[in-house]
Amino acid sequence: MALRLAYFFSFLFLFLYGLFAYLGISISLEPGMVIGEASRWCEKVSDSIFREPVNTLTNLAFMVTGLMMFHILHKDKNNINTFHTFTPIAILYASAAIFLGPGSFLMHGTHTEWGGWADNLSMVMYIVIPWLYNFKLMAKWSTSTFFKTYAGIVFAYGLGRWFLGDGMGIGFSVYGVSIGIWIVSEFLFRFWSQRMRFFSGFVGFLVAAIFGIFPLEIINNLDQYWWIAFFWLPGLLCKSKPIYDRKYSWFFIGMFLYISAFIIWLQGYPGQPLCNPDSYIQAHGIWHILCSLATLSFFIFLRTEKLKKREA
């Protein structure tokens, strides 16, 4: 049933998008954009049902990889861990991976404010899952607590992003900070100790540096980068040593794909050397494809989770 529903809602979205766009109900133009000129993501703005055809249609990659996750779960015979068979958290992860497609599809396809909101919401709906799952294991949360916390974060972000705009009115990127929290929580999962609960927070500075925000800049502008305090959230809440082991090869493959995608994403702006608005190969479209493969890699990584031998 879960697999059928995943296909049903995926094709329903594509059908409804095509219908509303054809009727002219859902298509607009971002302020300052002109048909035939480069969009803010480089690709030439089209008068078709997709304002940015390549940057829109490459989001199908998220839907494909998400459906692949559902197929993998469907074929599972045994409930080896949380990410085998159709467990609630596995379904949530695969569903959020699929929704990354429609979210970004709406932004690049419609050029509407609500399309941009859907895009940001889909990113947050995905990225909070890995670190919340780590919290669940190391803070001994129930599945109910996990889902209540997840729903609360998504609901609060959805409202905040809608009414306050990007940055929630306080310069706070839930998506960006969540990447840092996830890496810190993953580090703590692998090297947990009472001492490491404190030192793990400093890993967040390394994550920030990878994305171009260096420690000295942070220290000199704490009023702007106040959100680094969240890097110590895993250490504060994760009071128990995890009883599971994970194989990290797929994690690093996923990180390589994502960082490569980020580097390419930086080229997806007008004025960049690789920007060609008329090309069928768009940097931002490549970002979508590589990120979709990263979500699949992280899914496979989470499926490697096993009880530690001494605990089994």
C-alpha positions in Angstrom: 0.0 0.0 0.0 2.8 2.5 0.9 4.5 1.9 -2.5 1.2 2.4 -4.4 0.5 5.6 -2.5 4.0 7.0 -3.2 3.4 6.4 -6.9 -0.2 7.8 -6.7 0.8 11.1 -5.1 3.8 11.5 -7.3 1.8 11.2 -10.5 -1.1 13.2 -9.0 1.3 16.1 -8.3 2.6 16.0 -11.9 -1.0 15.9 -13.3 -2.2 18.8 -11.1 0.8 20.9 -11.9 0.3 20.4 -15.6 -3.4 21.1 -15.4 -3.1 24.3 -13.3 -0.1 25.6 -15.3 -1.9 25.0 -18.6 -4.9 26.9 -17.3 -2.7 29.7 -16.3 -3.7 29.4 -12.6 -0.3 28.7 -11.0 2.3 30.4 -13.2 3.8 33.8 -12.4 7.1 35.7 -12.7 9.5 36.6 -9.9 9.9 40.4 -9.4 12.4 41.7 -11.9 12.3 38.6 -14.1 11.5 38.9 -17.8 10.6 36.2 -20.3 13.6 35.4 -22.4 16.2 36.7 -19.9 18.3 34.8 -17.4 16.6 33.8 -14.2 18.3 34.2 -10.8 19.5 30.6 -11.3 20.9 31.4 -14.7 18.5 29.5 -17.0 16.5 31.6 -19.5 13.0 32.3 -18.3 10.5 30.5 -20.5 6.9 31.3 -21.5 6.0 27.6 -21.2 4.3 25.9 -18.3 7.8 25.7 -16.7 9.5 29.1 -16.2 12.8 27.3 -16.0 12.4 24.0 -17.9 15.7 22.3 -17.1 15.9 23.5 -13.5 12.3 22.4 -13.0 12.4 18.9 -14.7 15.7 17.9 -13.1 13.7 17.8 -9.8 12.1 14.6 -11.1 15.4 13.0 -9.9 14.3 13.4 -6.3 11.0 11.7 -7.1 12.8 8.8 -8.8 15.3 8.2 -6.0 12.5 8.5 -3.4 10.5 5.9 -5.2 13.6 3.7 -5.4 13.7 3.9 -1.6 10.1 2.7 -1.4 10.9 -0.2 -3.7 13.9 -1.2 -1.6 11.7 -1.1 1.6 9.0 -3.1 -0.3 11.5 -5.9 -1.1 12.7 -6.2 2.5 11.9 -9.5 4.2 13.1 -8.8 7.7 12.9 -5.8 10.0 16.7 -5.6 10.5 16.5 -2.0 11.7 14.4 1.2 11.5 15.2 1.6 7.8 14.2 -1.9 6.7 10.6 -2.6 5.8 7.9 0.0 5.9 8.5 1.4 9.4 7.0 4.8 10.1 10.4 6.6 10.1 11.6 4.9 7.0 8.3 5.9 5.2 8.8 9.5 6.5 12.4 9.6 5.1 11.5 8.3 1.7 8.4 10.5 1.5 10.4 13.6 2.4 13.0 12.6 -0.2 10.3 12.5 -2.8 8.8 15.8 -1.7 12.1 17.6 -2.3 11.2 17.2 -6.0 7.7 18.8 -6.0 8.9 21.5 -3.6 11.7 22.7 -5.9 9.6 21.9 -8.9 7.1 24.5 -7.8 9.7 27.2 -7.2 11.5 26.8 -10.6 8.3 26.0 -12.5 5.9 28.7 -11.2 8.1 31.6 -10.1 5.6 32.3 -7.3 6.3 33.3 -3.7 4.3 30.2 -2.5 6.5 28.1 -4.8 9.6 29.4 -3.0 7.9 28.7 0.3 7.2 25.1 -0.8 10.8 24.6 -1.9 12.2 25.8 1.5 9.7 23.8 3.4 10.6 20.6 1.5 14.3 21.1 2.3 13.6 21.5 6.0 11.2 18.5 6.0 14.0 16.4 4.8 17.1 17.7 6.6 15.7 17.5 10.1 15.0 13.8 9.9 18.6 12.5 10.2 19.5 14.5 13.2 16.2 14.0 14.9 16.7 10.2 14.4 20.1 10.5 16.0 18.5 12.3 18.9 15.9 9.6 19.2 18.6 7.0 19.6 20.9 8.9 21.9 18.2 10.7 24.0 16.1 7.5 24.2 13.0 9.1 22.6 10.0 7.1 21.8 8.8 7.0 18.2 5.9 9.2 19.3 8.2 11.8 20.7 10.2 11.8 17.5 7.2 12.4 15.3 5.7 15.1 17.6 9.1 16.9 17.6 9.3 16.6 13.8 5.8 17.9 13.3 6.4 20.8 15.7 9.6 21.9 13.9 8.0 21.6 10.4 4.8 23.4 11.5 6.7 26.2 13.2 9.1 26.6 10.2 6.2 26.6 7.7 4.4 29.4 9.6 7.6 31.4 10.2 8.8 31.1 6.6 5.4 32.1 5.3 4.8 35.2 7.5 8.4 36.3 8.2 10.2 35.3 5.0 13.6 33.7 4.4 15.7 33.7 7.6 12.5 33.8 9.8 13.1 37.5 10.3 16.1 36.9 12.5 18.7 35.7 10.0 18.2 32.0 11.0 18.5 29.3 8.3 16.8 26.2 9.7 18.1 24.2 6.7 21.7 25.4 7.0 21.9 25.0 10.8 20.3 21.6 10.5 23.2 20.4 8.3 25.6 21.4 11.1 23.5 19.8 13.8 23.3 16.6 11.8 27.1 16.3 11.3 27.7 17.1 15.0 25.1 14.5 16.0 26.7 12.0 13.6 30.1 12.7 15.1 28.7 12.2 18.6 27.0 9.0 17.5 30.3 7.6 16.3 32.5 8.9 19.1 30.1 9.3 22.0 31.6 9.9 25.5 30.7 12.3 28.3 33.7 14.5 27.3 32.8 14.4 23.7 29.3 15.7 24.4 30.9 19.1 24.9 33.7 18.9 22.3 31.4 17.7 19.6 29.9 21.2 19.3 33.2 22.5 17.8 32.7 20.1 14.8 30.0 22.6 13.7 32.7 25.2 13.1 34.3 22.7 10.6 31.0 22.3 8.8 30.5 26.0 8.6 34.0 26.4 7.2 33.3 23.9 4.5 30.4 26.1 3.4 32.6 29.3 3.5 32.0 30.6 7.0 35.3 30.5 8.9 35.8 30.5 12.6 37.4 34.0 12.8 34.5 35.5 10.9 32.1 33.8 13.3 33.9 35.0 16.4 34.1 38.6 15.1 30.4 38.6 14.3 28.6 36.7 17.0 25.6 38.9 16.7 25.1 37.6 13.2 26.2 34.0 13.8 24.5 33.5 17.2 22.9 30.3 15.9 26.2 28.4 16.4 24.9 27.7 19.9 22.7 25.0 18.3 25.9 23.1 17.5 25.9 22.1 21.2 22.3 20.8 21.1 23.3 17.2 20.3 25.7 17.1 23.3 23.0 18.7 25.6 20.2 16.3 24.7 22.0 13.1 23.7 22.9 11.7 27.1 23.1 8.0 26.3 25.7 6.1 24.3 24.2 4.6 21.2 23.9 0.9 21.1 24.2 0.7 17.3 27.1 0.7 14.8 26.9 2.1 11.3 29.1 1.6 8.3 30.2 5.1 7.1 31.2 4.4 3.5 27.8 5.4 2.1 27.7 8.4 4.5 30.9 9.8 3.0 29.7 9.0 -0.5 26.6 11.1 0.2 28.7 13.9 1.7 30.9 13.9 -1.4 27.9 14.1 -3.7 26.4 16.9 -1.6 29.5 19.0 -1.4 30.2 18.5 -5.1 26.6 19.6 -5.7 27.1 22.7 -3.5 30.2 23.7 -5.5 28.4 23.3 -8.7 25.4 25.2 -7.2 27.6 28.2 -6.7 28.1 28.3 -10.5 24.3 28.5 -11.1 24.1 32.3 -11.1 24.1 34.9 -13.8 27.6 36.3 -14.3 29.4 33.1 -13.4 31.8 31.7 -16.0 29.8 28.5 -16.4 26.4 30.3 -16.7 24.8 29.7 -20.1 21.1 30.6 -20.0 20.4 28.8 -23.3 22.1 25.5 -22.4 20.2 22.3 -21.7 22.9 21.6 -19.1 22.3 23.9 -16.1 24.5 24.0 -13.0 21.5 24.2 -10.8 19.9 21.2 -12.6 23.1 19.2 -11.8 22.8 20.3 -8.2 19.3 18.7 -8.1 20.5 15.4 -9.6 23.5 15.1 -7.3 21.5 16.0 -4.2 18.9 13.3 -5.1 21.7 10.8 -5.3 23.0 12.0 -1.9 19.6 11.4 -0.3 19.7 7.8 -1.6 23.3 7.4 -0.3 22.3 8.5 3.2 19.3 6.2 3.1 21.6 3.2 2.3 23.9 4.4 5.1 21.1 4.4 7.6 20.2 0.9 6.5 23.6 -0.4 7.7 22.7 0.2 11.3 23.2 -2.8 13.5 23.3 -3.5 17.2 26.8 -3.5 18.6 28.1 -7.0 19.2 28.7 -6.5 22.9 25.2 -5.3 23.3 23.5 -7.9 21.0 
